[in-house]
Amino acid sequence: MNRSTRRELIGAAALGAAALSAPPALGRRLTSRRAGVGPGRFLDGVASGDPGPTSATFWSRLSTSRPRSGARLIVARDAGMRRVVATRVVPTGRSINGTLKTRVGRLKPYEEYFYIWESGNHVSDIGRVRTLPDPSSTQPLNIAFSSCQNYSHGYFSPHNAAAAEDLDLYIFLGDYIYAEGRRQQPDDPRADTFNANDLRSYRRKYRMYRTDEALRKLHQAHPTVHVWDDHEVENNYTDNKPAPSPLQRSAAYRAAFEWLPRRVTPSDRFRIYRSIQLGRTAEVFLLDERQYRTVDDNDRPVRLLGDEQYRWLVNGLRSSQATWKIVANSVVIAPMDYGGGPSMDSWGGYENTRTALLTELEQAGISNVVFASGDAHVYMQNLLASDQSVFASDPSHRPTAVEYVGGSVTSPAGQRSEAEVQARNPWNRQYNSYFHGYGHMALDGANLVTEFRASDITRPDGGSFAFERFTQPVGTNSPTREHLV
């Protein structure tokens, strides 16, 4: 397979800045008038998502004064956009905030494609996507993940590093936006002072976040998937104290579907849980840990996933033929206690769900289950079992599963030492509350190697470096730790 280098991709992307700099073939097409294509500019970047072996979803947004318009998507095998394999004319309008989204099939497994959007007077940046491996493939993989990117607390510079990597998939693990604004503080690098609580303000929030250049670069370079957490709607909004109205929830969910390159399930408009098979090497299970939560009459947590999603997850883990089962998890599953007991807003508050799931894994003998988690704003590596207390009495106990918590992009955490955390939580094997960044997983048939990457978020071009590495041999559920700095 021929792949363009990162330098070539960046150079090609520059071609899409305007019609004058587009390849000659695009310049000719841009002067033509075709039904459904109207004027407008692509100011919010491009994105691809929900990839499969032969398909992907493509996204952009058309800024136009017209109430209804459209744009043309062009997908090609080369960055010069000459070996075209698909075109689509996609309508849009004010009712969907000018967003453009379409799914293209009949692509080849594990192949690199490039794409642009064109209007009547503008051409978007050039995006790049690679389809997933054939279902029978044992291709080694690279997956990255992050969560909690708060606009006012820093620049999304970790995404610059991730955009430059050779990744098969990037996973957003929740808190892609923060609906809550705040009064600007002296040390805030940029301002986000408004609250989102209706459709118009949620849309405004996503547009503001997409002004971050590194976030646009990440979407331009790699296919992504996303699971939401609380801040896409309202902080801790499933605690019923008070719960936001159904109208507010619907507005937040709708804006997320408009602004992210995900498919819509016709029978369940806001369903986001699904699995993604990456050959025989890995299967990713995307969870929704907000929409289906239930509490009792006293507002005490009862179920985290809901019955239908829980059964889907258990059955999927049981039947998966993949070596590695990656659970994309928006909240921490290990019941972390920092002195006040486990958090009620994570799996720790839903002990029955956590215990039942891990018991299912133990009884079925399902190995190589890995939770990639967000929300906590810290880096952690935790061992899991249906009875977490076993690690206090037997530190060498074979874990049921392993959890990697990949820090936060910018959101701050309370400062604690690793020794302090491990004294209360004997299942914890690594803890860092000082750095910001993302996690990276390299997977093959023998090992899963997870690295934690830290970034300088005080500058838009802040650098990144790896500071922890965990090597997990297949079948062991027992990673070894390596300090890198």
Residue, then its C-alpha position, 0 to 999 in steps of 0.5 A: m500500500n502506498r501511503s503519503t508522508r505527513r509532510e506530503l499530507i500537510g502540503a496537500a491540505a494547503l492546496g484546499a485552502a482556496a480555489l486558486s490553490a486547488p489542483p487543476a481538475l478541482g479548479r475546472r469543477l469549481t467553475s461549473r454549476r450543478a444542481g444542489v451545490g451552492p455558495g458558501r465557505f468551509l470554515d470549521g474544518v473537515a472530518s471523517g468517522d465511524p470507519g469500516p473496512t469498506s466505508a466511512t462517514f465524511w463531515s464538514r460545515l458550509s457557512t452560507s447566508r442561504p437557508r438551504s444549500g449543498a456541497r459536493l464531496i469528492v473522495a480520491r486515492d491520491a492527495g492531488m485528488r485526481r484518482v477520484v473514486a466517489t462523489r456525493v452532492v450533500p444538501t444542508g440548511r439552517s435546520i441542521n446548522g449548515t452541517l454536511k454529512t454522508r457515508v461512502g461505501r465500496l472502498k477497499p479495506y485498509e486503504e488510504y483515501f483523501y477527500i475534499w468538499e467543494s461549494g460554488n465558490h470555495v474548496s475545503d482543506i483536504g482530509r485523509v482517512r484510512t479504512l479499517p482492516d478486513p475482518s479476517s486480518t491480523q494487521p497490527l493497529n495503533i489507536a489513540f484516545s483522549s477526553c476532557q478538552n476544556y477550551s478555557h483551561g488550555y490549548f488542545s496541543p495534544h491533538n497536534a502530536a496525535a494528528a502527526e502519528d500513523l493511527d488507525l482510529y482516534i477515540f474521544l472518550g467524552d467531554y468533547i465540549y464543556a457546556e458550562g462557561r466560566r468567568q475568565q481567570p487571569d491564568d486562562p489562556r482563552a475565554d469561554t464565558f457562556n453557558a450552553n443550554d439550548l440548541r443554538s448555544y450548543r451549536r455555538k459551543y461546538r463551533m467555538y471548540r472547532t476554532d482550535e487549530a490542533l483539533r481541526k488537524l486531528h479531525q483532518a488527519h484521522p477517522t474518529v469515534h466519540v462517546w459523550d459524557d456529562h459536559e456535552v449536556e451539563n455537569n453530572y446531569t444524570d444525578n437528577k439534582p435537578a435533571p435537565s429537561p428532555l428538551q435540553r438533553s435533546a438539543a445537546y444530543r442533536a448538536a453532537f450528532e450534527w457536529l461529529p462524523r457519526r452515523v445515525t441509527p434510524s430506529d434509535r435517533f441518539r444511540i451511540y453505543r456500538s462495536i467497531q471491528l478492526g480485523r481479528t486484532a481488536e474490537v472496540f465497544l463504544l459505551d453510552e454511560r449517560q443516556y440510560r442511567t437509572v436511579d431509585d425513588n431516592d435518587r440513588p444510582v441503580r443501573l449505569l448502562g440500562d438493561e438493553q445496552y448491558r446485555w448487548l455489551v456482555n453478549g458482544l464480549r462473549s462472542s467477539q473473535a478479536t484478540w483484544k476487546i477495548v471498551a471505550n469508557s467515559v467514566v472510570i470503572a475502578p472504584m477509586d477512593y480519594g478519601g471520601g469514598p468512590s465517586m457516585d458519578s462513575w462506576g463506583g456509584y453503580e457497584n451492582t453494574r460493575t460487579a455483574l459485568l466483571t463477574e460475567l467476564e470471570q465466569a465466561g473466561i473472557s481474557n484481554v478485555v481492556f477499558a480505555s477510560g476518561d473523565a478523571h483528568v488523571y493518568m491511571q492504570n488499574l487492575l480490575a476484578s469483581d471483588q476489588s478487595v482481593f488486590a489488598s490481600d493478594p497483590s499478585h491476583r490475576p486481574t479480570a481486566v485492565e483499565y487505562v485512564g488517559g489523562s485529560v486534554t486540558s481539564p485540571a485535576g486535584q493534585r495527589s501523589e501516587a503513593e497516597v492514591q495507592a495506599r487507599n486503592p491497592w489495585n492502582r498500578q500508576y497515577n499521575s495528576y500533573f500532566h495533560g495529554y492523551g493515551h496511545m495503544a499499539l496492538d498486535g497478536a502478542n502484546l498491547v503496549t499503552e503509552f501515556r503522552a504528556s503535552d504543553i497546553t499553555r501554547p497552541d504549538g506545545g510539544s508532547f512526550a511519552f512518560e509511561r509505557f505498559t506492556q500487556p502480553v496476550g492472555t495475562n491481563s498483567p501489564t509491566r510498567e516502564h518509566l520513560v522520563 
